[in-house]
Amino acid sequence: MDFPCLIRRPETPPQHRPPLLVLLHGKGANEEDLFSIARHTDPRFVVASLRAPHEMAPGYYRWYERTGTPQGSVFDEAEIEASRIWLVQAVNDLVMGLGADRRQVHLFGFSQGAAMALAMALTSPQHVRSVVSIAGRLLRACAPLAAPPSALAHLSVLLQHGSQDDLVPHAESALACQLFAELGVKQGFKSYHAGHTISPAMLKDALDFLRVQLDADTPSAS
């Protein structure tokens, strides 16, 4: 793996290839931003926190550029596509490099990281088992690349958003939830009285969701 990331190994040596949880930060952050979440995650996970590929300034990175205009937001579609391709390759490299179970790749993203997690699930679902999207959005540039519903049937998606979010409209997650529902994807949408943040309630619900995904795919789970 020749890209910056932080790794937390499973707390006990796994008997089989461990499930992989990939953390994707928001704009203006780096791989350290979400890594503290790793200590709260299910101990069965190997956790990898990635750094977005586009540098804004030393220590600050983005997945894509978004520019505000009087007519609304303008997104750099070339950067979106470059980041989407990079993310798919990075996840594949993590699976190989960490000896993870390629059928058990889970994405946890915040803001731009959430948007990229949803984009990867929508366009390359064969590489993803579930997604937690917090304060994310569905990137319109990725919609034409969506996989057919039959390829998305195994996915589970949890969308979370603060009703007081003044950076990414609350409605963006609701729209994304609606699209995944139309595609037959198992999904849920939870709203919180919060701004553009990961609140304790969001984190608890997200970790519970991920634990359920693991237990559902573990034959010995009771």
PAROTI-761710 format. One record per residue (C-alpha): residue in one letter; x, y, z. Coordinates in Angstrom, 1 decimal. Example, Ala and Ser with C-alpha at 12.3 -4.5 7.8 and 13.67 -1.06 7.14 Angstrom:
! residues 2
code_x_y_z
A_12.3_-4.5_7.8
S_13.7_-1.1_7.1
END
This chain:
! residues 222
code_x_y_z
M_0.0_0.0_0.0
D_1.7_3.2_-1.2
F_-0.8_5.7_0.1
P_-1.1_7.4_3.6
C_-3.5_5.6_6.0
L_-3.7_4.6_9.6
I_-4.4_0.9_10.6
R_-5.9_-0.7_13.6
R_-5.6_-4.5_13.6
P_-8.3_-6.8_15.1
E_-8.0_-7.0_18.9
T_-7.7_-10.8_18.8
P_-6.1_-12.8_16.0
P_-8.9_-13.8_13.6
Q_-9.4_-17.4_12.7
H_-10.3_-16.3_9.2
R_-9.7_-13.3_7.0
P_-11.0_-10.3_9.1
P_-13.7_-7.9_7.9
L_-12.4_-4.5_6.8
L_-13.8_-1.1_7.9
V_-12.6_1.9_5.8
L_-13.0_5.4_7.3
L_-13.3_8.3_4.9
H_-12.9_11.8_6.3
G_-14.5_15.1_5.1
K_-13.1_18.0_3.2
G_-10.2_19.8_4.9
A_-9.2_16.9_7.2
N_-6.9_14.0_6.9
E_-6.5_10.3_7.9
E_-6.2_11.2_11.6
D_-9.6_12.9_11.7
L_-11.8_9.8_12.1
F_-9.2_7.4_13.4
S_-10.3_7.8_17.0
I_-13.5_6.0_16.0
A_-11.4_2.8_15.5
R_-11.2_2.2_19.2
H_-15.0_2.1_19.5
T_-15.6_-0.3_16.6
D_-16.3_-4.0_16.8
P_-13.0_-5.7_17.7
R_-13.4_-8.1_14.8
F_-12.7_-5.3_12.3
V_-9.4_-4.4_10.8
V_-9.8_-0.6_10.5
A_-8.2_1.6_7.9
S_-8.5_5.4_7.9
L_-7.6_6.8_4.5
R_-6.3_10.2_3.4
A_-8.2_11.8_0.5
P_-6.1_12.1_-2.6
H_-6.3_15.9_-3.4
E_-4.2_18.2_-1.2
M_-5.6_21.6_-0.3
A_-2.7_22.7_1.9
P_-0.2_20.7_4.1
G_-2.3_18.5_6.3
Y_-5.6_19.3_4.6
Y_-7.1_17.2_1.9
R_-10.3_16.8_-0.1
W_-12.1_14.3_-2.3
Y_-13.4_16.9_-4.7
E_-13.8_20.6_-5.1
R_-17.1_22.2_-4.5
T_-17.7_25.9_-5.3
G_-20.6_27.8_-4.1
T_-22.3_30.2_-6.6
P_-25.5_32.2_-6.5
Q_-27.1_29.5_-8.6
G_-26.0_26.7_-6.2
S_-23.0_24.4_-5.7
V_-20.7_23.5_-8.6
F_-18.8_20.2_-8.3
D_-15.6_19.4_-10.0
E_-16.7_16.2_-11.8
A_-13.1_15.4_-12.9
E_-11.9_15.3_-9.3
I_-14.9_13.2_-8.3
E_-14.2_10.6_-10.9
A_-10.5_10.6_-10.1
S_-11.3_10.1_-6.4
R_-13.8_7.4_-7.2
I_-11.3_5.4_-9.2
W_-8.6_6.0_-6.6
L_-10.9_4.8_-3.8
V_-11.8_1.5_-5.5
Q_-8.1_0.8_-6.1
A_-7.2_1.8_-2.5
V_-9.8_-0.5_-1.0
N_-8.6_-3.4_-3.2
D_-5.0_-2.7_-2.1
L_-6.1_-2.7_1.5
V_-7.9_-6.0_1.2
M_-4.8_-7.6_-0.4
G_-2.3_-5.9_1.9
L_-4.2_-6.6_5.1
G_-5.4_-10.0_4.3
A_-9.0_-8.9_4.7
D_-12.2_-10.6_3.6
R_-13.1_-9.0_0.3
R_-16.8_-10.0_0.9
Q_-16.8_-8.0_4.1
V_-15.7_-4.5_3.2
H_-17.6_-1.8_5.1
L_-17.3_2.0_4.4
F_-17.8_4.7_7.0
G_-17.8_8.2_5.6
F_-18.4_11.7_6.8
S_-19.4_14.6_4.6
Q_-17.3_14.3_1.4
G_-16.1_11.0_2.6
A_-19.7_9.9_2.9
A_-20.4_11.0_-0.6
M_-17.5_9.0_-1.9
A_-18.6_5.9_0.1
L_-22.1_6.2_-1.5
A_-20.5_6.7_-4.9
M_-18.4_3.6_-4.6
A_-21.3_1.5_-3.4
L_-23.5_2.7_-6.2
T_-20.9_2.2_-9.0
S_-18.7_-0.7_-7.7
P_-21.0_-2.6_-5.4
Q_-19.0_-5.8_-5.8
H_-16.3_-4.3_-3.6
V_-18.7_-3.2_-0.7
R_-20.8_-4.9_1.8
S_-22.3_-1.9_3.7
V_-22.0_1.8_4.0
V_-22.5_4.3_6.9
S_-23.0_7.8_5.4
I_-23.0_10.7_7.8
A_-23.9_14.2_6.4
G_-23.3_12.9_2.9
R_-24.9_13.3_-0.5
L_-25.4_11.4_-3.7
L_-23.0_12.9_-6.3
R_-25.0_13.4_-9.5
A_-21.8_12.8_-11.6
C_-21.8_9.2_-10.4
A_-25.5_8.5_-11.2
P_-24.9_7.5_-14.9
L_-22.3_4.9_-13.7
A_-24.8_3.1_-11.3
A_-24.6_-0.6_-11.3
P_-27.8_-2.6_-12.1
P_-30.2_-3.3_-9.2
S_-29.2_-7.0_-9.3
A_-25.6_-6.1_-8.5
L_-26.7_-4.0_-5.5
A_-29.0_-6.5_-3.8
H_-26.4_-7.5_-1.2
L_-25.8_-4.0_0.0
S_-27.0_-2.4_3.3
V_-26.8_1.4_3.7
L_-27.4_3.6_6.7
L_-27.7_7.3_6.0
Q_-27.5_9.7_8.9
H_-27.9_13.5_8.9
G_-28.3_16.4_11.3
S_-31.4_18.4_10.8
Q_-29.5_21.6_11.6
D_-26.7_20.9_9.1
D_-25.8_24.2_7.4
L_-23.1_22.8_5.1
V_-24.8_19.8_3.4
P_-28.6_20.0_3.3
H_-30.4_17.4_5.3
A_-32.5_16.7_2.2
E_-29.4_15.3_0.4
S_-29.4_12.2_2.6
A_-33.1_11.7_2.2
L_-32.7_11.9_-1.6
A_-29.9_9.3_-1.5
C_-32.0_7.1_0.7
Q_-34.9_7.3_-1.8
L_-32.6_6.3_-4.8
F_-31.2_3.3_-3.0
A_-34.7_2.2_-2.0
E_-35.8_2.4_-5.7
L_-32.8_0.3_-6.6
G_-33.9_-2.4_-4.1
V_-31.0_-1.7_-1.6
K_-31.6_-2.4_2.1
Q_-31.4_1.1_3.6
G_-32.3_3.3_6.5
F_-32.4_7.0_7.1
K_-32.0_8.5_10.6
S_-32.3_12.2_11.3
Y_-30.7_13.9_14.4
H_-31.0_17.3_16.1
A_-27.4_18.2_15.2
G_-25.4_20.2_12.8
H_-22.6_19.2_10.4
T_-21.0_16.8_12.8
I_-20.8_13.2_14.1
S_-22.8_13.3_17.3
P_-22.6_10.6_20.0
A_-26.0_9.3_19.0
M_-25.0_9.1_15.4
L_-21.8_7.2_16.3
K_-23.7_4.7_18.5
D_-26.3_4.0_15.9
A_-23.6_3.6_13.2
L_-21.5_1.2_15.3
D_-24.7_-0.8_16.1
F_-25.5_-1.0_12.4
L_-22.0_-2.3_11.6
R_-22.2_-4.9_14.3
V_-25.5_-6.1_12.9
Q_-23.9_-6.5_9.4
L_-21.1_-8.6_10.8
D_-23.4_-10.8_12.9
A_-25.7_-11.3_9.9
D_-22.7_-12.8_7.9
T_-21.3_-14.8_10.7
P_-22.7_-18.4_10.7
S_-22.1_-19.0_14.4
A_-23.8_-15.7_15.5
S_-26.8_-16.4_17.8
END
